[in-house]
């Protein structure tokens, strides 16, 4: 299954929900904002949102600093 993540095509071996994909990418669910197919996805919805073929996902990470 192909999905575009932050502008790059990635191949996934199986369907996966958004929360699991975020964890597999080594990111923390509470430190990112996600947009899937031009719609902001809430933290609660990530567990039930299953990514589909040719979907478009944007993940924005918060970075601290001073």
PDBQT receptor file of N, H, CA, C and O in Angstrom, charges set to zero:
ATOM      1  N   UNK A   1       0.849  -1.168   0.000  1.00  0.00    +0.000 N 
ATOM      2  CA  UNK A   1       0.000   0.000   0.000  1.00  0.00    +0.000 C 
ATOM      3  C   UNK A   1       0.900   1.237   0.000  1.00  0.00    +0.000 C 
ATOM      4  O   UNK A   1       1.836   1.327   0.795  1.00  0.00    +0.000 OA
ATOM      5  N   UNK A   2       0.619   2.178  -0.882  1.00  0.00    +0.000 N 
ATOM      6  H   UNK A   2      -0.142   2.105  -1.527  1.00  0.00    +0.000 HD
ATOM      7  CA  UNK A   2       1.377   3.425  -0.967  1.00  0.00    +0.000 C 
ATOM      8  C   UNK A   2       0.629   4.541  -0.254  1.00  0.00    +0.000 C 
ATOM      9  O   UNK A   2      -0.591   4.665  -0.367  1.00  0.00    +0.000 OA
ATOM     10  N   UNK A   3       1.377   5.343   0.475  1.00  0.00    +0.000 N 
ATOM     11  H   UNK A   3       2.368   5.242   0.567  1.00  0.00    +0.000 HD
ATOM     12  CA  UNK A   3       0.817   6.510   1.141  1.00  0.00    +0.000 C 
ATOM     13  C   UNK A   3       1.871   7.612   1.097  1.00  0.00    +0.000 C 
ATOM     14  O   UNK A   3       3.065   7.338   1.216  1.00  0.00    +0.000 OA
ATOM     15  N   UNK A   4       1.441   8.827   0.931  1.00  0.00    +0.000 N 
ATOM     16  H   UNK A   4       0.471   9.049   0.834  1.00  0.00    +0.000 HD
ATOM     17  CA  UNK A   4       2.373   9.955   0.911  1.00  0.00    +0.000 C 
ATOM     18  C   UNK A   4       2.443  10.538   2.312  1.00  0.00    +0.000 C 
ATOM     19  O   UNK A   4       1.431  10.958   2.873  1.00  0.00    +0.000 OA
ATOM     20  N   UNK A   5       3.656  10.560   2.877  1.00  0.00    +0.000 N 
ATOM     21  H   UNK A   5       4.478  10.219   2.422  1.00  0.00    +0.000 HD
ATOM     22  CA  UNK A   5       3.888  11.097   4.212  1.00  0.00    +0.000 C 
ATOM     23  C   UNK A   5       4.848  12.272   4.077  1.00  0.00    +0.000 C 
ATOM     24  O   UNK A   5       5.997  12.102   3.671  1.00  0.00    +0.000 OA
ATOM     25  N   UNK A   6       4.370  13.464   4.421  1.00  0.00    +0.000 N 
ATOM     26  H   UNK A   6       3.437  13.603   4.751  1.00  0.00    +0.000 HD
ATOM     27  CA  UNK A   6       5.169  14.691   4.316  1.00  0.00    +0.000 C 
ATOM     28  C   UNK A   6       5.826  14.822   2.940  1.00  0.00    +0.000 C 
ATOM     29  O   UNK A   6       6.994  15.192   2.820  1.00  0.00    +0.000 OA
ATOM     30  N   UNK A   7       5.042  14.507   1.909  1.00  0.00    +0.000 N 
ATOM     31  H   UNK A   7       4.093  14.206   2.006  1.00  0.00    +0.000 HD
ATOM     32  CA  UNK A   7       5.506  14.699   0.538  1.00  0.00    +0.000 C 
ATOM     33  C   UNK A   7       6.274  13.543  -0.071  1.00  0.00    +0.000 C 
ATOM     34  O   UNK A   7       6.595  13.583  -1.258  1.00  0.00    +0.000 OA
ATOM     35  N   UNK A   8       6.580  12.511   0.711  1.00  0.00    +0.000 N 
ATOM     36  H   UNK A   8       6.319  12.479   1.675  1.00  0.00    +0.000 HD
ATOM     37  CA  UNK A   8       7.333  11.361   0.204  1.00  0.00    +0.000 C 
ATOM     38  C   UNK A   8       6.443  10.124   0.187  1.00  0.00    +0.000 C 
ATOM     39  O   UNK A   8       5.723   9.851   1.147  1.00  0.00    +0.000 OA
ATOM     40  N   UNK A   9       6.501   9.379  -0.916  1.00  0.00    +0.000 N 
ATOM     41  H   UNK A   9       7.086   9.600  -1.695  1.00  0.00    +0.000 HD
ATOM     42  CA  UNK A   9       5.732   8.137  -1.018  1.00  0.00    +0.000 C 
ATOM     43  C   UNK A   9       6.401   7.071  -0.164  1.00  0.00    +0.000 C 
ATOM     44  O   UNK A   9       7.599   6.818  -0.292  1.00  0.00    +0.000 OA
ATOM     45  N   UNK A  10       5.620   6.452   0.702  1.00  0.00    +0.000 N 
ATOM     46  H   UNK A  10       4.647   6.656   0.806  1.00  0.00    +0.000 HD
ATOM     47  CA  UNK A  10       6.099   5.341   1.533  1.00  0.00    +0.000 C 
ATOM     48  C   UNK A  10       5.256   4.114   1.207  1.00  0.00    +0.000 C 
ATOM     49  O   UNK A  10       4.064   4.230   0.922  1.00  0.00    +0.000 OA
ATOM     50  N   UNK A  11       5.875   2.950   1.250  1.00  0.00    +0.000 N 
ATOM     51  H   UNK A  11       6.844   2.857   1.482  1.00  0.00    +0.000 HD
ATOM     52  CA  UNK A  11       5.178   1.692   1.009  1.00  0.00    +0.000 C 
ATOM     53  C   UNK A  11       4.954   1.020   2.355  1.00  0.00    +0.000 C 
ATOM     54  O   UNK A  11       5.902   0.771   3.100  1.00  0.00    +0.000 OA
ATOM     55  N   UNK A  12       3.699   0.730   2.658  1.00  0.00    +0.000 N 
ATOM     56  H   UNK A  12       2.930   0.932   2.053  1.00  0.00    +0.000 HD
ATOM     57  CA  UNK A  12       3.342   0.022   3.883  1.00  0.00    +0.000 C 
ATOM     58  C   UNK A  12       2.937  -1.394   3.520  1.00  0.00    +0.000 C 
ATOM     59  O   UNK A  12       2.243  -1.601   2.525  1.00  0.00    +0.000 OA
ATOM     60  N   UNK A  13       3.359  -2.374   4.309  1.00  0.00    +0.000 N 
ATOM     61  H   UNK A  13       3.923  -2.206   5.118  1.00  0.00    +0.000 HD
ATOM     62  CA  UNK A  13       3.062  -3.775   4.018  1.00  0.00    +0.000 C 
ATOM     63  C   UNK A  13       1.624  -4.160   4.293  1.00  0.00    +0.000 C 
ATOM     64  O   UNK A  13       1.111  -5.122   3.721  1.00  0.00    +0.000 OA
ATOM     65  N   UNK A  14       0.972  -3.408   5.170  1.00  0.00    +0.000 N 
ATOM     66  H   UNK A  14       1.389  -2.627   5.635  1.00  0.00    +0.000 HD
ATOM     67  CA  UNK A  14      -0.406  -3.734   5.550  1.00  0.00    +0.000 C 
ATOM     68  C   UNK A  14      -1.129  -2.463   5.973  1.00  0.00    +0.000 C 
ATOM     69  O   UNK A  14      -0.512  -1.420   6.189  1.00  0.00    +0.000 OA
ATOM     70  N   UNK A  15      -2.437  -2.570   6.086  1.00  0.00    +0.000 N 
ATOM     71  H   UNK A  15      -2.938  -3.418   5.911  1.00  0.00    +0.000 HD
ATOM     72  CA  UNK A  15      -3.199  -1.430   6.590  1.00  0.00    +0.000 C 
ATOM     73  C   UNK A  15      -2.834  -1.211   8.046  1.00  0.00    +0.000 C 
ATOM     74  O   UNK A  15      -2.572  -2.160   8.786  1.00  0.00    +0.000 OA
ATOM     75  N   UNK A  16      -2.819   0.051   8.447  1.00  0.00    +0.000 N 
ATOM     76  H   UNK A  16      -3.032   0.822   7.846  1.00  0.00    +0.000 HD
ATOM     77  CA  UNK A  16      -2.398   0.409   9.801  1.00  0.00    +0.000 C 
ATOM     78  C   UNK A  16      -3.180   1.643  10.225  1.00  0.00    +0.000 C 
ATOM     79  O   UNK A  16      -3.531   2.484   9.397  1.00  0.00    +0.000 OA
ATOM     80  N   UNK A  17      -3.449   1.744  11.524  1.00  0.00    +0.000 N 
ATOM     81  H   UNK A  17      -3.164   1.061  12.197  1.00  0.00    +0.000 HD
ATOM     82  CA  UNK A  17      -4.115   2.967  11.982  1.00  0.00    +0.000 C 
ATOM     83  C   UNK A  17      -3.065   4.053  12.193  1.00  0.00    +0.000 C 
ATOM     84  O   UNK A  17      -1.870   3.775  12.291  1.00  0.00    +0.000 OA
ATOM     85  N   UNK A  18      -3.530   5.268  12.258  1.00  0.00    +0.000 N 
ATOM     86  H   UNK A  18      -4.502   5.493  12.179  1.00  0.00    +0.000 HD
ATOM     87  CA  UNK A  18      -2.627   6.413  12.325  1.00  0.00    +0.000 C 
ATOM     88  C   UNK A  18      -1.779   6.409  13.594  1.00  0.00    +0.000 C 
ATOM     89  O   UNK A  18      -0.592   6.734  13.544  1.00  0.00    +0.000 OA
ATOM     90  N   UNK A  19      -2.366   6.049  14.718  1.00  0.00    +0.000 N 
ATOM     91  H   UNK A  19      -3.330   5.785  14.759  1.00  0.00    +0.000 HD
ATOM     92  CA  UNK A  19      -1.609   6.029  15.981  1.00  0.00    +0.000 C 
ATOM     93  C   UNK A  19      -0.443   5.053  15.904  1.00  0.00    +0.000 C 
ATOM     94  O   UNK A  19       0.659   5.376  16.348  1.00  0.00    +0.000 OA
ATOM     95  N   UNK A  20      -0.666   3.864  15.348  1.00  0.00    +0.000 N 
ATOM     96  H   UNK A  20      -1.561   3.601  14.987  1.00  0.00    +0.000 HD
ATOM     97  CA  UNK A  20       0.405   2.874  15.237  1.00  0.00    +0.000 C 
ATOM     98  C   UNK A  20       1.485   3.329  14.268  1.00  0.00    +0.000 C 
ATOM     99  O   UNK A  20       2.668   3.086  14.509  1.00  0.00    +0.000 OA
ATOM    100  N   UNK A  21       1.105   3.980  13.185  1.00  0.00    +0.000 N 
ATOM    101  H   UNK A  21       0.144   4.177  12.990  1.00  0.00    +0.000 HD
ATOM    102  CA  UNK A  21       2.098   4.487  12.243  1.00  0.00    +0.000 C 
ATOM    103  C   UNK A  21       2.984   5.533  12.913  1.00  0.00    +0.000 C 
ATOM    104  O   UNK A  21       4.202   5.523  12.735  1.00  0.00    +0.000 OA
ATOM    105  N   UNK A  22       2.381   6.428  13.675  1.00  0.00    +0.000 N 
ATOM    106  H   UNK A  22       1.391   6.437  13.819  1.00  0.00    +0.000 HD
ATOM    107  CA  UNK A  22       3.157   7.462  14.373  1.00  0.00    +0.000 C 
ATOM    108  C   UNK A  22       4.175   6.807  15.305  1.00  0.00    +0.000 C 
ATOM    109  O   UNK A  22       5.336   7.214  15.352  1.00  0.00    +0.000 OA
ATOM    110  N   UNK A  23       3.734   5.794  16.044  1.00  0.00    +0.000 N 
ATOM    111  H   UNK A  23       2.791   5.463  16.007  1.00  0.00    +0.000 HD
ATOM    112  CA  UNK A  23       4.646   5.087  16.955  1.00  0.00    +0.000 C 
ATOM    113  C   UNK A  23       5.751   4.377  16.182  1.00  0.00    +0.000 C 
ATOM    114  O   UNK A  23       6.910   4.395  16.596  1.00  0.00    +0.000 OA
ATOM    115  N   UNK A  24       5.393   3.743  15.045  1.00  0.00    +0.000 N 
ATOM    116  H   UNK A  24       4.451   3.728  14.709  1.00  0.00    +0.000 HD
ATOM    117  CA  UNK A  24       6.387   3.043  14.224  1.00  0.00    +0.000 C 
ATOM    118  C   UNK A  24       7.429   3.985  13.640  1.00  0.00    +0.000 C 
ATOM    119  O   UNK A  24       8.558   3.578  13.368  1.00  0.00    +0.000 OA
ATOM    120  N   UNK A  25       7.053   5.235  13.449  1.00  0.00    +0.000 N 
ATOM    121  H   UNK A  25       6.136   5.566  13.670  1.00  0.00    +0.000 HD
ATOM    122  CA  UNK A  25       7.995   6.234  12.949  1.00  0.00    +0.000 C 
ATOM    123  C   UNK A  25       8.883   6.799  14.059  1.00  0.00    +0.000 C 
ATOM    124  O   UNK A  25       9.750   7.634  13.804  1.00  0.00    +0.000 OA
ATOM    125  N   UNK A  26       8.660   6.336  15.291  1.00  0.00    +0.000 N 
ATOM    126  H   UNK A  26       7.956   5.658  15.498  1.00  0.00    +0.000 HD
ATOM    127  CA  UNK A  26       9.472   6.785  16.422  1.00  0.00    +0.000 C 
ATOM    128  C   UNK A  26       9.052   8.129  16.978  1.00  0.00    +0.000 C 
ATOM    129  O   UNK A  26       9.829   8.802  17.655  1.00  0.00    +0.000 OA
ATOM    130  N   UNK A  27       7.812   8.521  16.689  1.00  0.00    +0.000 N 
ATOM    131  H   UNK A  27       7.180   7.975  16.139  1.00  0.00    +0.000 HD
ATOM    132  CA  UNK A  27       7.301   9.805  17.168  1.00  0.00    +0.000 C 
ATOM    133  C   UNK A  27       6.354   9.591  18.343  1.00  0.00    +0.000 C 
ATOM    134  O   UNK A  27       5.831   8.493  18.537  1.00  0.00    +0.000 OA
ATOM    135  N   UNK A  28       6.143  10.621  19.107  1.00  0.00    +0.000 N 
ATOM    136  H   UNK A  28       6.568  11.512  18.950  1.00  0.00    +0.000 HD
ATOM    137  CA  UNK A  28       5.228  10.578  20.239  1.00  0.00    +0.000 C 
ATOM    138  C   UNK A  28       3.887  11.181  19.819  1.00  0.00    +0.000 C 
ATOM    139  O   UNK A  28       3.841  12.301  19.311  1.00  0.00    +0.000 OA
ATOM    140  N   UNK A  29       2.808  10.449  20.029  1.00  0.00    +0.000 N 
ATOM    141  H   UNK A  29       2.845   9.539  20.442  1.00  0.00    +0.000 HD
ATOM    142  CA  UNK A  29       1.478  10.904  19.609  1.00  0.00    +0.000 C 
ATOM    143  C   UNK A  29       1.087  12.242  20.221  1.00  0.00    +0.000 C 
ATOM    144  O   UNK A  29       0.342  13.009  19.609  1.00  0.00    +0.000 OA
ATOM    145  N   UNK A  30       1.578  12.528  21.413  1.00  0.00    +0.000 N 
ATOM    146  H   UNK A  30       2.183  11.905  21.910  1.00  0.00    +0.000 HD
ATOM    147  CA  UNK A  30       1.181  13.783  22.056  1.00  0.00    +0.000 C 
ATOM    148  C   UNK A  30       2.066  14.964  21.659  1.00  0.00    +0.000 C 
ATOM    149  O   UNK A  30       1.865  16.078  22.142  1.00  0.00    +0.000 OA
ATOM    150  N   UNK A  31       3.048  14.725  20.780  1.00  0.00    +0.000 N 
ATOM    151  H   UNK A  31       3.211  13.820  20.387  1.00  0.00    +0.000 HD
ATOM    152  CA  UNK A  31       3.932  15.809  20.361  1.00  0.00    +0.000 C 
ATOM    153  C   UNK A  31       3.888  16.063  18.861  1.00  0.00    +0.000 C 
ATOM    154  O   UNK A  31       4.801  16.667  18.299  1.00  0.00    +0.000 OA
ATOM    155  N   UNK A  32       2.816  15.597  18.214  1.00  0.00    +0.000 N 
ATOM    156  H   UNK A  32       2.074  15.106  18.670  1.00  0.00    +0.000 HD
ATOM    157  CA  UNK A  32       2.665  15.842  16.781  1.00  0.00    +0.000 C 
ATOM    158  C   UNK A  32       1.243  16.294  16.472  1.00  0.00    +0.000 C 
ATOM    159  O   UNK A  32       0.304  16.028  17.221  1.00  0.00    +0.000 OA
ATOM    160  N   UNK A  33       1.119  16.981  15.349  1.00  0.00    +0.000 N 
ATOM    161  H   UNK A  33       1.882  17.197  14.740  1.00  0.00    +0.000 HD
ATOM    162  CA  UNK A  33      -0.181  17.328  14.778  1.00  0.00    +0.000 C 
ATOM    163  C   UNK A  33      -0.259  16.578  13.461  1.00  0.00    +0.000 C 
ATOM    164  O   UNK A  33       0.725  16.513  12.724  1.00  0.00    +0.000 OA
ATOM    165  N   UNK A  34      -1.428  16.008  13.156  1.00  0.00    +0.000 N 
ATOM    166  H   UNK A  34      -2.227  16.061  13.755  1.00  0.00    +0.000 HD
ATOM    167  CA  UNK A  34      -1.562  15.243  11.929  1.00  0.00    +0.000 C 
ATOM    168  C   UNK A  34      -2.702  15.766  11.067  1.00  0.00    +0.000 C 
ATOM    169  O   UNK A  34      -3.750  16.179  11.563  1.00  0.00    +0.000 OA
ATOM    170  N   UNK A  35      -2.465  15.736   9.771  1.00  0.00    +0.000 N 
ATOM    171  H   UNK A  35      -1.614  15.401   9.368  1.00  0.00    +0.000 HD
ATOM    172  CA  UNK A  35      -3.480  16.093   8.783  1.00  0.00    +0.000 C 
ATOM    173  C   UNK A  35      -3.524  14.955   7.774  1.00  0.00    +0.000 C 
ATOM    174  O   UNK A  35      -2.505  14.609   7.176  1.00  0.00    +0.000 OA
ATOM    175  N   UNK A  36      -4.695  14.377   7.585  1.00  0.00    +0.000 N 
ATOM    176  H   UNK A  36      -5.523  14.657   8.071  1.00  0.00    +0.000 HD
ATOM    177  CA  UNK A  36      -4.848  13.269   6.654  1.00  0.00    +0.000 C 
ATOM    178  C   UNK A  36      -5.876  13.651   5.600  1.00  0.00    +0.000 C 
ATOM    179  O   UNK A  36      -7.021  13.967   5.924  1.00  0.00    +0.000 OA
ATOM    180  N   UNK A  37      -5.467  13.621   4.354  1.00  0.00    +0.000 N 
ATOM    181  H   UNK A  37      -4.537  13.365   4.091  1.00  0.00    +0.000 HD
ATOM    182  CA  UNK A  37      -6.327  14.001   3.235  1.00  0.00    +0.000 C 
ATOM    183  C   UNK A  37      -6.994  15.358   3.479  1.00  0.00    +0.000 C 
ATOM    184  O   UNK A  37      -8.206  15.511   3.333  1.00  0.00    +0.000 OA
ATOM    185  N   UNK A  38      -6.169  16.329   3.852  1.00  0.00    +0.000 N 
ATOM    186  H   UNK A  38      -5.184  16.205   3.970  1.00  0.00    +0.000 HD
ATOM    187  CA  UNK A  38      -6.571  17.731   4.037  1.00  0.00    +0.000 C 
ATOM    188  C   UNK A  38      -7.504  17.966   5.221  1.00  0.00    +0.000 C 
ATOM    189  O   UNK A  38      -8.243  18.950   5.242  1.00  0.00    +0.000 OA
ATOM    190  N   UNK A  39      -7.474  17.066   6.208  1.00  0.00    +0.000 N 
ATOM    191  H   UNK A  39      -6.874  16.267   6.191  1.00  0.00    +0.000 HD
ATOM    192  CA  UNK A  39      -8.311  17.222   7.393  1.00  0.00    +0.000 C 
ATOM    193  C   UNK A  39      -7.473  16.958   8.636  1.00  0.00    +0.000 C 
ATOM    194  O   UNK A  39      -6.784  15.942   8.721  1.00  0.00    +0.000 OA
ATOM    195  N   UNK A  40      -7.533  17.881   9.609  1.00  0.00    +0.000 N 
ATOM    196  H   UNK A  40      -8.093  18.706   9.540  1.00  0.00    +0.000 HD
ATOM    197  CA  UNK A  40      -6.827  17.691  10.875  1.00  0.00    +0.000 C 
ATOM    198  C   UNK A  40      -7.456  16.502  11.604  1.00  0.00    +0.000 C 
ATOM    199  O   UNK A  40      -8.678  16.394  11.700  1.00  0.00    +0.000 OA
ATOM    200  N   UNK A  41      -6.600  15.614  12.115  1.00  0.00    +0.000 N 
ATOM    201  H   UNK A  41      -5.607  15.702  12.036  1.00  0.00    +0.000 HD
ATOM    202  CA  UNK A  41      -7.072  14.419  12.819  1.00  0.00    +0.000 C 
ATOM    203  C   UNK A  41      -6.798  14.602  14.308  1.00  0.00    +0.000 C 
ATOM    204  O   UNK A  41      -5.663  14.862  14.706  1.00  0.00    +0.000 OA
ATOM    205  N   UNK A  42      -7.837  14.466  15.131  1.00  0.00    +0.000 N 
ATOM    206  H   UNK A  42      -8.759  14.255  14.807  1.00  0.00    +0.000 HD
ATOM    207  CA  UNK A  42      -7.680  14.625  16.580  1.00  0.00    +0.000 C 
ATOM    208  C   UNK A  42      -6.903  13.443  17.158  1.00  0.00    +0.000 C 
ATOM    209  O   UNK A  42      -6.831  12.374  16.552  1.00  0.00    +0.000 OA
ATOM    210  N   UNK A  43      -6.330  13.651  18.329  1.00  0.00    +0.000 N 
ATOM    211  H   UNK A  43      -6.388  14.519  18.822  1.00  0.00    +0.000 HD
ATOM    212  CA  UNK A  43      -5.575  12.594  19.002  1.00  0.00    +0.000 C 
ATOM    213  C   UNK A  43      -6.474  11.383  19.248  1.00  0.00    +0.000 C 
ATOM    214  O   UNK A  43      -6.038  10.247  19.058  1.00  0.00    +0.000 OA
ATOM    215  N   UNK A  44      -7.709  11.604  19.665  1.00  0.00    +0.000 N 
ATOM    216  H   UNK A  44      -8.063  12.526  19.819  1.00  0.00    +0.000 HD
ATOM    217  CA  UNK A  44      -8.637  10.501  19.935  1.00  0.00    +0.000 C 
ATOM    218  C   UNK A  44      -8.929   9.679  18.686  1.00  0.00    +0.000 C 
ATOM    219  O   UNK A  44      -9.051   8.456  18.754  1.00  0.00    +0.000 OA
ATOM    220  N   UNK A  45      -9.039  10.347  17.558  1.00  0.00    +0.000 N 
ATOM    221  H   UNK A  45      -8.940  11.340  17.502  1.00  0.00    +0.000 HD
ATOM    222  CA  UNK A  45      -9.423   9.676  16.316  1.00  0.00    +0.000 C 
ATOM    223  C   UNK A  45      -8.288   8.852  15.698  1.00  0.00    +0.000 C 
ATOM    224  O   UNK A  45      -8.544   7.991  14.857  1.00  0.00    +0.000 OA
ATOM    225  N   UNK A  46      -7.064   9.099  16.096  1.00  0.00    +0.000 N 
ATOM    226  H   UNK A  46      -6.856   9.798  16.780  1.00  0.00    +0.000 HD
ATOM    227  CA  UNK A  46      -5.915   8.404  15.496  1.00  0.00    +0.000 C 
ATOM    228  C   UNK A  46      -5.966   6.893  15.674  1.00  0.00    +0.000 C 
ATOM    229  O   UNK A  46      -5.492   6.154  14.811  1.00  0.00    +0.000 OA
ATOM    230  N   UNK A  47      -6.530   6.426  16.773  1.00  0.00    +0.000 N 
ATOM    231  H   UNK A  47      -6.916   7.025  17.474  1.00  0.00    +0.000 HD
ATOM    232  CA  UNK A  47      -6.626   4.976  17.027  1.00  0.00    +0.000 C 
ATOM    233  C   UNK A  47      -7.568   4.270  16.047  1.00  0.00    +0.000 C 
ATOM    234  O   UNK A  47      -7.368   3.099  15.724  1.00  0.00    +0.000 OA
ATOM    235  N   UNK A  48      -8.582   4.976  15.581  1.00  0.00    +0.000 N 
ATOM    236  H   UNK A  48      -8.745   5.928  15.843  1.00  0.00    +0.000 HD
ATOM    237  CA  UNK A  48      -9.592   4.345  14.725  1.00  0.00    +0.000 C 
ATOM    238  C   UNK A  48      -9.432   4.685  13.248  1.00  0.00    +0.000 C 
ATOM    239  O   UNK A  48     -10.064   4.050  12.404  1.00  0.00    +0.000 OA
ATOM    240  N   UNK A  49      -8.608   5.664  12.921  1.00  0.00    +0.000 N 
ATOM    241  H   UNK A  49      -8.094   6.179  13.607  1.00  0.00    +0.000 HD
ATOM    242  CA  UNK A  49      -8.421   6.060  11.535  1.00  0.00    +0.000 C 
ATOM    243  C   UNK A  49      -7.424   5.117  10.862  1.00  0.00    +0.000 C 
ATOM    244  O   UNK A  49      -6.228   5.151  11.152  1.00  0.00    +0.000 OA
ATOM    245  N   UNK A  50      -7.929   4.279   9.964  1.00  0.00    +0.000 N 
ATOM    246  H   UNK A  50      -8.901   4.251   9.728  1.00  0.00    +0.000 HD
ATOM    247  CA  UNK A  50      -7.084   3.351   9.216  1.00  0.00    +0.000 C 
ATOM    248  C   UNK A  50      -6.678   4.035   7.914  1.00  0.00    +0.000 C 
ATOM    249  O   UNK A  50      -7.529   4.523   7.170  1.00  0.00    +0.000 OA
ATOM    250  N   UNK A  51      -5.387   4.068   7.648  1.00  0.00    +0.000 N 
ATOM    251  H   UNK A  51      -4.696   3.672   8.253  1.00  0.00    +0.000 HD
ATOM    252  CA  UNK A  51      -4.864   4.724   6.462  1.00  0.00    +0.000 C 
ATOM    253  C   UNK A  51      -5.219   3.915   5.217  1.00  0.00    +0.000 C 
ATOM    254  O   UNK A  51      -5.196   2.685   5.235  1.00  0.00    +0.000 OA
ATOM    255  N   UNK A  52      -5.546   4.624   4.139  1.00  0.00    +0.000 N 
ATOM    256  H   UNK A  52      -5.564   5.624   4.125  1.00  0.00    +0.000 HD
ATOM    257  CA  UNK A  52      -5.978   3.997   2.895  1.00  0.00    +0.000 C 
ATOM    258  C   UNK A  52      -4.945   4.210   1.795  1.00  0.00    +0.000 C 
ATOM    259  O   UNK A  52      -4.120   5.120   1.871  1.00  0.00    +0.000 OA
ATOM    260  N   UNK A  53      -5.001   3.365   0.781  1.00  0.00    +0.000 N 
ATOM    261  H   UNK A  53      -5.672   2.626   0.720  1.00  0.00    +0.000 HD
ATOM    262  CA  UNK A  53      -4.135   3.467  -0.397  1.00  0.00    +0.000 C 
ATOM    263  C   UNK A  53      -4.182   4.886  -0.974  1.00  0.00    +0.000 C 
ATOM    264  O   UNK A  53      -5.252   5.480  -1.110  1.00  0.00    +0.000 OA
ATOM    265  N   UNK A  54      -3.019   5.408  -1.306  1.00  0.00    +0.000 N 
ATOM    266  H   UNK A  54      -2.150   4.926  -1.196  1.00  0.00    +0.000 HD
ATOM    267  CA  UNK A  54      -2.863   6.733  -1.913  1.00  0.00    +0.000 C 
ATOM    268  C   UNK A  54      -3.323   7.888  -1.025  1.00  0.00    +0.000 C 
ATOM    269  O   UNK A  54      -3.630   8.972  -1.522  1.00  0.00    +0.000 OA
ATOM    270  N   UNK A  55      -3.371   7.657   0.285  1.00  0.00    +0.000 N 
ATOM    271  H   UNK A  55      -3.122   6.777   0.689  1.00  0.00    +0.000 HD
ATOM    272  CA  UNK A  55      -3.701   8.741   1.207  1.00  0.00    +0.000 C 
ATOM    273  C   UNK A  55      -2.561   9.741   1.288  1.00  0.00    +0.000 C 
ATOM    274  O   UNK A  55      -1.427   9.442   0.911  1.00  0.00    +0.000 OA
ATOM    275  N   UNK A  56      -2.870  10.923   1.779  1.00  0.00    +0.000 N 
ATOM    276  H   UNK A  56      -3.790  11.167   2.085  1.00  0.00    +0.000 HD
ATOM    277  CA  UNK A  56      -1.877  11.984   1.925  1.00  0.00    +0.000 C 
ATOM    278  C   UNK A  56      -1.833  12.406   3.390  1.00  0.00    +0.000 C 
ATOM    279  O   UNK A  56      -2.804  12.952   3.915  1.00  0.00    +0.000 OA
ATOM    280  N   UNK A  57      -0.707  12.152   4.045  1.00  0.00    +0.000 N 
ATOM    281  H   UNK A  57       0.081  11.709   3.618  1.00  0.00    +0.000 HD
ATOM    282  CA  UNK A  57      -0.546  12.411   5.469  1.00  0.00    +0.000 C 
ATOM    283  C   UNK A  57       0.544  13.446   5.692  1.00  0.00    +0.000 C 
ATOM    284  O   UNK A  57       1.634  13.349   5.128  1.00  0.00    +0.000 OA
ATOM    285  N   UNK A  58       0.242  14.423   6.510  1.00  0.00    +0.000 N 
ATOM    286  H   UNK A  58      -0.644  14.502   6.967  1.00  0.00    +0.000 HD
ATOM    287  CA  UNK A  58       1.239  15.401   6.946  1.00  0.00    +0.000 C 
ATOM    288  C   UNK A  58       1.373  15.266   8.457  1.00  0.00    +0.000 C 
ATOM    289  O   UNK A  58       0.376  15.247   9.179  1.00  0.00    +0.000 OA
ATOM    290  N   UNK A  59       2.606  15.171   8.927  1.00  0.00    +0.000 N 
ATOM    291  H   UNK A  59       3.416  15.186   8.341  1.00  0.00    +0.000 HD
ATOM    292  CA  UNK A  59       2.901  15.065  10.358  1.00  0.00    +0.000 C 
ATOM    293  C   UNK A  59       3.814  16.218  10.717  1.00  0.00    +0.000 C 
ATOM    294  O   UNK A  59       4.885  16.382  10.133  1.00  0.00    +0.000 OA
ATOM    295  N   UNK A  60       3.388  17.008  11.674  1.00  0.00    +0.000 N 
ATOM    296  H   UNK A  60       2.518  16.874  12.149  1.00  0.00    +0.000 HD
ATOM    297  CA  UNK A  60       4.185  18.148  12.127  1.00  0.00    +0.000 C 
ATOM    298  C   UNK A  60       4.572  17.889  13.579  1.00  0.00    +0.000 C 
ATOM    299  O   UNK A  60       3.709  17.674  14.430  1.00  0.00    +0.000 OA
ATOM    300  N   UNK A  61       5.874  17.912  13.857  1.00  0.00    +0.000 N 
ATOM    301  H   UNK A  61       6.575  18.087  13.166  1.00  0.00    +0.000 HD
ATOM    302  CA  UNK A  61       6.384  17.665  15.211  1.00  0.00    +0.000 C 
ATOM    303  C   UNK A  61       6.693  18.976  15.908  1.00  0.00    +0.000 C 
ATOM    304  O   UNK A  61       7.170  19.931  15.295  1.00  0.00    +0.000 OA
ATOM    305  N   UNK A  62       6.411  19.002  17.199  1.00  0.00    +0.000 N 
ATOM    306  H   UNK A  62       6.023  18.227  17.698  1.00  0.00    +0.000 HD
ATOM    307  CA  UNK A  62       6.773  20.146  18.026  1.00  0.00    +0.000 C 
ATOM    308  C   UNK A  62       8.205  19.983  18.493  1.00  0.00    +0.000 C 
ATOM    309  O   UNK A  62       8.605  18.900  18.922  1.00  0.00    +0.000 OA
ATOM    310  N   UNK A  63       8.974  21.051  18.411  1.00  0.00    +0.000 N 
ATOM    311  H   UNK A  63       8.649  21.930  18.062  1.00  0.00    +0.000 HD
ATOM    312  CA  UNK A  63      10.368  21.036  18.839  1.00  0.00    +0.000 C 
ATOM    313  C   UNK A  63      10.549  22.150  19.851  1.00  0.00    +0.000 C 
ATOM    314  O   UNK A  63      10.177  23.299  19.614  1.00  0.00    +0.000 OA
ATOM    315  N   UNK A  64      11.135  21.782  20.992  1.00  0.00    +0.000 N 
ATOM    316  H   UNK A  64      11.438  20.848  21.185  1.00  0.00    +0.000 HD
ATOM    317  CA  UNK A  64      11.373  22.790  22.022  1.00  0.00    +0.000 C 
ATOM    318  C   UNK A  64      12.749  23.432  21.841  1.00  0.00    +0.000 C 
ATOM    319  O   UNK A  64      13.617  22.903  21.147  1.00  0.00    +0.000 OA
ATOM    320  N   UNK A  65      12.912  24.530  22.455  1.00  0.00    +0.000 N 
ATOM    321  H   UNK A  65      12.207  24.959  23.019  1.00  0.00    +0.000 HD
ATOM    322  CA  UNK A  65      14.201  25.211  22.364  1.00  0.00    +0.000 C 
ATOM    323  C   UNK A  65      14.095  26.614  22.946  1.00  0.00    +0.000 C 
ATOM    324  O   UNK A  65      13.025  27.053  23.368  1.00  0.00    +0.000 OA
ATOM    325  N   UNK A  66      15.185  27.278  22.958  1.00  0.00    +0.000 N 
ATOM    326  H   UNK A  66      16.055  26.922  22.616  1.00  0.00    +0.000 HD
ATOM    327  CA  UNK A  66      15.143  28.598  23.559  1.00  0.00    +0.000 C 
ATOM    328  C   UNK A  66      15.903  29.635  22.804  1.00  0.00    +0.000 C 
ATOM    329  O   UNK A  66      15.941  30.795  23.216  1.00  0.00    +0.000 OA
TER     330      UNK A  66
